[in-house]
Amino acid sequence: MREPTGRGSADVGLVERQIQLAVTAAAASGPYIHQFPLRTAVGSRVRLSELDDHVTVVGHQPEFDPERRLWFCDLQVEPGDAYTPFVQLALARYQPHSLDGQEMSKVVKADFVQLLPRREATFVLEPARRAVVVTLGGAVGIAAHAVTLPTPASRIDASRRVEAWVERLPAGATSDLDWVAVDDPVRLPVRLTLGRLRREDYADVEWAGVVGMPEAEAGDRLRIRIAEYELHQADALGAPVVAAFALRERRLVYADSVDLPGE
């Protein structure tokens, strides 16, 4: 991680980030040391031999996989308010107790990867077991075709869709491929507090809705599924130029399921 320049620069790392051009979101800043929660060491003013410069290193403890006979390291990057930023890691072997100026090997840059948005989902089964209250929350970005819409809620609705539905696994089924949807998906409406409406803040958006419970049959298993899709402009195959980008294609960005308790 490159040392700060003292001019308020966000370039404090060898990780480079950018936001999807088709999505308007919070500006990416950093990365900063606190955005690596699994770090085990931090080195300041470590010499970077390739540029005759000094950087800040965020160290992580490697582990050995005896089956593959390879060293590996798990890294977690917190994107903050940025939505699906692209991240490029600069990797090096760091030995903090080496001779001065020899603590770090030469740097190898990894390919760019895109971080998925953090999501928090809740599923609450009502006491009468007739419905499940479903919520989903997290940061979002606004698609380019929706930025001119009048309200934050309308921009979010035009940019993404959240659905929930109940699935059934028949008694005696032997494969996860046997799960089938019981009813059509329920679209969850977006909920924004008055404060967020005034600030037009997309850092913590929430969707909430109610999904009806079907009658349970003996031996069957039930689960509730939730999925979030980005909505993007697209053109149909073979469409003339004047009809281009008239469609709203969707891209899955989050999915989860929770088994529902039996009787």
C-alpha positions as a printed Julia matrix, in Angstrom:
263×3 Matrix{Float64}:
   0.0     0.0     0.0
   1.55    3.28   -1.12
   2.21    5.92    1.53
  -0.24    8.88    1.64
   1.0    11.94   -0.19
  -0.18   14.39    2.47
  -2.56   16.05    0.01
  -5.67   14.1     1.02
  -4.96   11.44   -1.58
  -6.9     8.17   -1.38
  -3.98    6.3    -2.93
  -2.85    4.57    0.26
  -2.57    1.11   -1.25
  -1.43   -1.03   -4.1
  -5.05   -2.09   -4.57
  -6.72   -0.25   -7.44
 -10.49    0.18   -7.62
 -13.08    1.55   -9.98
 -16.88    1.61  -10.27
 -18.91    0.08  -13.08
 -19.46    2.76  -15.71
 -23.11    1.75  -16.15
 -23.92    2.22  -12.47
 -23.99    5.36  -10.36
 -22.91    4.63   -6.77
 -20.94    6.05   -3.89
 -17.48    7.14   -4.98
 -14.81    4.55   -4.29
 -12.14    5.68   -1.85
  -9.2     3.98   -0.28
  -8.45    1.21    0.15
  -7.46    1.74    3.75
  -5.92   -0.58    6.32
  -9.2    -1.06    8.2
 -10.82   -2.43    5.04
  -8.78   -5.65    5.43
 -10.34   -7.23    8.56
  -8.32  -10.49    8.35
  -4.97   -8.69    8.48
  -2.35  -10.06   10.87
   0.38   -7.43   10.41
   0.86   -3.9     9.1
   4.16   -2.58    7.85
   4.76    1.16    7.36
   7.31    2.61    4.95
   8.35   -0.77    3.58
  10.79   -0.42    0.7
   9.42   -1.18   -2.76
  12.47   -2.13   -4.79
  10.86   -1.85   -8.24
  10.16    1.89   -7.89
  12.68    2.82   -5.21
   9.72    3.94   -3.13
   8.04    3.06    0.17
   4.61    1.51    0.72
   2.34    0.38    3.53
   1.92   -3.4     3.64
  -1.16   -5.17    5.01
   0.04   -8.64    5.96
  -2.05  -11.83    6.06
  -1.0   -15.19    7.5
  -0.55  -17.87    4.79
  -1.59  -21.49    5.33
  -0.41  -24.71    3.69
  -2.77  -27.08    1.88
  -1.22  -30.57    2.25
  -3.45  -32.11   -0.42
  -2.57  -29.62   -3.14
   0.87  -28.92   -1.64
   0.34  -25.2    -2.1
   0.39  -22.16    0.15
  -2.78  -20.07    0.18
  -4.1   -16.99    1.94
  -7.67  -15.79    2.5
  -8.23  -12.05    2.12
 -11.39  -10.14    2.92
 -11.91   -6.64    1.55
 -14.65   -4.39    2.91
 -15.8    -2.11    0.07
 -17.51    0.41    2.36
 -20.22    2.35    0.55
 -18.82    1.51   -2.9
 -21.05   -0.79   -4.94
 -19.39   -3.77   -6.66
 -15.97   -2.09   -7.03
 -13.26   -3.7    -9.11
 -10.22   -4.66   -7.04
  -6.7    -5.49   -8.15
  -4.37   -6.9    -5.51
  -0.62   -6.36   -5.52
   0.88   -9.45   -3.87
   4.31   -9.92   -2.33
   6.06  -12.04    0.3
   6.49   -9.93    3.43
   8.97  -10.8     6.19
   8.85   -8.01    8.79
  11.94   -9.24   10.68
  14.27   -9.22    7.68
  17.18   -6.84    7.19
  16.21   -3.23    6.75
  15.04   -2.63    3.18
  14.75   -6.36    2.41
  11.39   -7.1     4.03
   9.37   -7.5     0.83
   9.82   -9.48   -2.36
   9.03   -8.17   -5.8
   5.36   -7.43   -6.39
   3.07   -9.49   -8.61
  -0.29   -8.01   -9.63
  -3.36  -10.26   -9.63
  -6.22   -9.98  -12.12
  -9.06   -7.58  -11.46
 -11.99   -9.05   -9.53
 -15.34   -7.5    -8.7
 -16.52   -7.53   -5.09
 -20.08   -8.63   -4.47
 -22.29   -6.34   -2.38
 -22.76   -7.24    1.28
 -26.32   -8.29    2.04
 -28.28   -9.02    5.23
 -31.49  -11.04    4.87
 -34.05  -11.94    7.55
 -36.86  -14.48    7.43
 -39.54  -14.42   10.16
 -42.27  -17.06   10.19
 -45.5   -15.7    11.65
 -46.96  -17.62   14.63
 -49.92  -18.91   12.61
 -47.49  -20.3     9.99
 -49.42  -18.72    7.17
 -46.75  -16.31    5.94
 -43.06  -15.4     6.13
 -41.89  -11.8     6.51
 -38.77  -11.33    4.37
 -36.34   -8.4     4.44
 -33.11   -7.69    2.57
 -30.72   -4.79    3.14
 -27.45   -3.41    1.79
 -25.77   -0.81   -0.42
 -26.95   -0.41   -4.0
 -25.95    1.37   -7.18
 -28.28    3.16   -9.59
 -28.29    2.12  -13.25
 -27.5     4.81  -15.81
 -31.0     4.64  -17.31
 -32.58    5.4   -13.91
 -30.57    8.38  -12.63
 -33.02   10.96  -14.02
 -36.09    9.49  -12.31
 -37.68   11.83   -9.73
 -37.34    9.93   -6.44
 -34.76    7.61   -4.82
 -37.33    4.81   -4.56
 -38.18    5.03   -8.28
 -34.48    4.98   -9.19
 -33.91    1.89   -7.09
 -37.0     0.13   -8.5
 -35.83    0.82  -12.05
 -32.32   -0.43  -11.25
 -33.0    -3.72   -9.46
 -35.63   -6.25   -8.44
 -35.84   -8.38   -5.28
 -38.04  -11.47   -5.29
 -38.92  -14.18   -2.75
 -40.81  -17.44   -3.15
 -41.43  -20.78   -1.45
 -40.06  -24.04   -2.85
 -41.09  -27.62   -2.05
 -38.96  -30.78   -2.03
 -41.29  -33.79   -2.39
 -41.02  -36.69    0.02
 -38.55  -39.29   -1.19
 -36.61  -36.88   -3.4
 -32.9   -37.68   -3.65
 -31.48  -34.59   -5.35
 -31.44  -30.84   -4.76
 -32.55  -30.53   -8.38
 -35.99  -31.75   -7.26
 -36.86  -28.48   -5.48
 -39.79  -26.79   -7.28
 -41.4   -23.39   -6.82
 -44.83  -23.54   -5.18
 -46.12  -20.17   -6.43
 -44.95  -17.22   -8.51
 -42.25  -15.04   -6.93
 -43.34  -12.11   -4.76
 -41.61   -8.83   -5.57
 -40.41   -7.08   -2.4
 -40.95   -3.29   -2.4
 -38.13   -0.98   -1.39
 -38.38    0.78    2.0
 -36.6     4.07    2.65
 -36.72    6.08    5.86
 -37.53    9.79    5.7
 -33.92   10.64    6.54
 -32.57    8.55    3.67
 -35.13   10.03    1.29
 -33.88   13.51    2.17
 -30.21   12.53    1.83
 -30.75   10.35   -1.27
 -28.5     7.81    0.43
 -28.1     4.41   -1.25
 -25.64    2.96    1.28
 -28.24    1.01    3.27
 -31.39    0.28    1.29
 -33.98   -2.21    2.56
 -36.65   -4.29    0.87
 -39.46   -5.96    2.81
 -42.46   -8.09    1.96
 -44.67  -11.02    2.96
 -44.67  -14.42    1.26
 -47.62  -16.74    1.82
 -47.04  -20.26    3.17
 -48.54  -23.23    1.3
 -50.22  -26.17    2.97
 -47.53  -28.64    4.09
 -47.88  -32.25    2.95
 -46.53  -35.2     4.91
 -42.86  -35.81    4.2
 -42.34  -32.69    2.12
 -39.69  -30.09    2.92
 -40.24  -26.39    2.38
 -37.74  -23.57    1.99
 -37.94  -19.91    1.12
 -35.73  -18.43   -1.57
 -34.71  -14.82   -2.12
 -32.94  -13.32   -5.12
 -31.8    -9.84   -6.14
 -31.31   -8.84   -9.77
 -29.77   -5.78  -11.37
 -31.84   -4.41  -14.27
 -29.88   -3.26  -17.31
 -30.84   -1.87  -20.67
 -30.41   -4.35  -23.48
 -31.42   -4.83  -27.1
 -33.21   -7.88  -28.46
 -31.43  -10.15  -30.94
 -32.06   -8.89  -34.46
 -33.77   -5.72  -33.27
 -33.43   -2.62  -35.5
 -31.25    0.24  -34.28
 -34.28    2.37  -33.36
 -35.41   -0.32  -30.92
 -32.06   -0.82  -29.26
 -31.9    -0.86  -25.45
 -35.67   -1.07  -25.08
 -35.5    -4.18  -22.89
 -34.59   -4.59  -19.23
 -32.34   -7.6   -18.87
 -31.48   -8.73  -15.34
 -28.29  -10.0   -13.74
 -28.36  -12.05  -10.55
 -26.23  -10.44   -7.81
 -27.5   -12.17   -4.66
 -29.39  -15.37   -3.8
 -30.04  -17.3    -0.6
 -32.43  -19.88    0.84
 -33.58  -20.9     4.32
 -35.29  -24.14    5.24
 -38.69  -23.64    6.85
 -39.42  -25.65   10.01
 -41.86  -28.54    9.87
 -45.06  -28.82   11.81
